[in-house]
Amino acid sequence: MKSTRFILPVLLGAAISLSGCSSSSDEEKLALANMGAQQLYERAKQSMAAGNFSNAAETLSVLDSRYPFGPLSHQVQLDLIYSYYKASKTDEALATIDRFLRLNPNHSDVDYVRYMRGLTNMDADNNLFQDLMGIDRADRDPEKSREAFNDFRKLIEEHPDSKYAADAHKRMVHIKNRLARYEIAIARFYMRRQAYVAAANRGRYVIEHYPNSDQVQQALEIMVSSYEELGLEELKQNALKTLKLNYPDSDFIS
């Protein structure tokens, strides 16, 4: 009985709390429903200024749905893209970005929208917990990084004079290193499985596709080891020669 008397108030408290949350949510929806376009936009801007991007995105989404062709429509969509990005709502951000690009291909802010597409995809490839803990998961699928690289490349090709072009280029360099690390991680996996042909091919892929990345030395070392295991002396010597020329301090050079 003692246990029951203790649990009952707790459960009642939880129910009241949940009821309060539901009521608060209903009141919020009712408040939004009674606001005009300018009121909604001001509310969204206040949320953005306060760093509450989830609330801003919710308000802007209501505004975008209710007034899709209003005088604020383009700016609302641009703010909505940014709010979704800051709130880490990747799918919603990308959907809004793609809709904007499809419907407004000649808009003056297309370069910004394409830049935001790159940032969104790049952010989706990051893992905050792993970064905080110093864990390098280079072997995770880099599909989002590839998409981000293509987004930034397209921005630079189509808008070379954009104020976002320089930063996009820097981010492409970072992404190249990320993609090269992935290839090296897979190559090392093949090495452990004694799949030396596959390992050598991964190393060669890094040399051919990411020659300016920070993984070239490791790629060459993997190629040297793989060719040695395969008994391919000429290929080994070619890789070793390149390694000596560019990385004379490598442990692989006797």
NORBEL-V825006 format. One record per backbone hydrogen bond with DSSP energy under -0.5 kcal/mol. CO is the residue of the C=O (numbers start at 1). NH is the residue of the N-H. E is the energy in kcal/mol with one decimal. If there is no record, write none. Layout:
CO/NH/E ; CO/NH/E
//
This chain:
1/5/-2.7 ; 2/6/-1.5 ; 3/7/-2.2 ; 4/8/-2.5 ; 5/9/-1.0 ; 6/10/-1.1 ; 7/11/-2.8 ; 8/12/-2.7 ; 9/13/-2.7 ; 10/14/-2.4 ; 11/15/-2.5 ; 12/16/-2.6 ; 13/17/-2.5 ; 14/18/-2.7 ; 15/19/-2.6 ; 16/20/-2.4 ; 17/21/-2.2 ; 18/22/-2.5 ; 19/23/-2.5 ; 20/24/-2.7 ; 21/25/-2.5 ; 22/26/-2.4 ; 23/27/-2.4 ; 24/28/-2.0 ; 25/29/-2.2 ; 26/30/-2.4 ; 27/31/-2.4 ; 28/32/-2.3 ; 29/33/-2.2 ; 30/34/-1.3 ; 32/35/-1.3 ; 36/40/-2.6 ; 37/41/-2.4 ; 38/42/-2.4 ; 39/43/-2.3 ; 40/44/-2.4 ; 41/45/-2.5 ; 42/46/-2.1 ; 43/47/-2.0 ; 44/48/-2.4 ; 45/49/-2.5 ; 46/50/-1.6 ; 47/52/-2.6 ; 48/51/-1.4 ; 51/53/-1.3 ; 52/56/-2.0 ; 53/57/-2.6 ; 54/58/-2.0 ; 55/59/-2.4 ; 56/60/-2.9 ; 57/61/-2.4 ; 58/62/-1.8 ; 59/63/-2.3 ; 60/64/-3.0 ; 61/65/-2.2 ; 62/66/-2.3 ; 63/67/-2.5 ; 67/70/-1.3 ; 70/73/-1.7 ; 72/76/-2.9 ; 73/77/-2.2 ; 74/78/-2.2 ; 75/79/-2.6 ; 76/80/-2.4 ; 77/81/-2.4 ; 78/82/-1.9 ; 79/83/-2.5 ; 80/84/-2.7 ; 81/85/-2.2 ; 82/86/-2.7 ; 83/87/-1.9 ; 84/89/-2.9 ; 85/88/-1.5 ; 88/90/-1.2 ; 89/93/-2.4 ; 90/94/-2.8 ; 91/95/-2.3 ; 92/96/-2.2 ; 93/97/-2.6 ; 94/98/-2.8 ; 95/99/-1.9 ; 96/100/-2.2 ; 97/101/-2.6 ; 98/102/-2.0 ; 99/103/-2.3 ; 100/104/-2.2 ; 104/107/-1.7 ; 107/110/-1.6 ; 109/113/-2.2 ; 110/114/-2.6 ; 111/115/-2.1 ; 112/116/-2.6 ; 113/117/-1.6 ; 114/118/-1.9 ; 115/119/-2.4 ; 116/120/-2.5 ; 117/121/-2.3 ; 118/122/-2.6 ; 119/123/-2.7 ; 120/124/-1.8 ; 121/125/-0.9 ; 122/125/-0.7 ; 122/126/-0.6 ; 123/126/-0.9 ; 127/131/-2.4 ; 128/132/-2.6 ; 129/133/-2.1 ; 130/134/-0.5 ; 130/135/-2.9 ; 131/134/-0.7 ; 134/136/-0.5 ; 135/137/-0.8 ; 136/138/-0.6 ; 137/140/-1.7 ; 142/146/-2.3 ; 143/147/-2.2 ; 144/148/-2.5 ; 145/149/-2.6 ; 146/150/-2.2 ; 147/151/-2.3 ; 148/152/-2.6 ; 149/153/-2.5 ; 150/154/-2.5 ; 151/155/-2.1 ; 152/156/-2.3 ; 153/157/-2.5 ; 154/158/-2.7 ; 155/159/-2.5 ; 159/162/-2.0 ; 162/165/-1.4 ; 164/168/-2.2 ; 165/169/-2.3 ; 166/170/-1.9 ; 167/171/-2.2 ; 168/172/-1.8 ; 169/173/-1.7 ; 170/174/-1.8 ; 171/175/-2.5 ; 172/176/-2.5 ; 173/177/-1.8 ; 174/178/-1.9 ; 175/179/-2.9 ; 176/180/-2.5 ; 177/181/-2.4 ; 178/182/-1.7 ; 179/183/-1.9 ; 180/184/-2.2 ; 181/185/-2.4 ; 182/186/-2.3 ; 183/187/-2.4 ; 184/188/-2.5 ; 185/189/-1.6 ; 186/190/-2.2 ; 187/191/-2.2 ; 188/192/-2.3 ; 189/193/-1.3 ; 190/195/-3.1 ; 191/194/-1.6 ; 194/196/-1.3 ; 195/199/-2.0 ; 196/200/-2.6 ; 197/201/-2.2 ; 198/202/-1.9 ; 199/203/-2.1 ; 200/204/-2.6 ; 201/205/-2.1 ; 202/206/-1.8 ; 203/207/-1.8 ; 204/208/-2.4 ; 205/209/-2.7 ; 206/210/-2.4 ; 210/213/-1.8 ; 213/216/-0.7 ; 215/219/-2.1 ; 216/220/-2.5 ; 217/221/-2.3 ; 218/222/-2.2 ; 219/223/-2.1 ; 220/224/-2.6 ; 221/225/-2.3 ; 222/226/-2.7 ; 223/227/-2.8 ; 224/228/-1.9 ; 225/229/-2.2 ; 226/230/-1.9 ; 227/231/-0.7 ; 227/232/-2.6 ; 228/231/-0.8 ; 231/233/-1.2 ; 232/236/-2.2 ; 233/237/-2.6 ; 234/238/-2.0 ; 235/239/-2.2 ; 236/240/-2.7 ; 237/241/-2.4 ; 238/242/-1.9 ; 239/243/-2.2 ; 240/244/-2.7 ; 241/245/-2.0 ; 242/246/-1.9 ; 243/247/-3.2 ; 247/250/-2.0 ; 250/253/-1.6 ; 252/254/-0.7
//
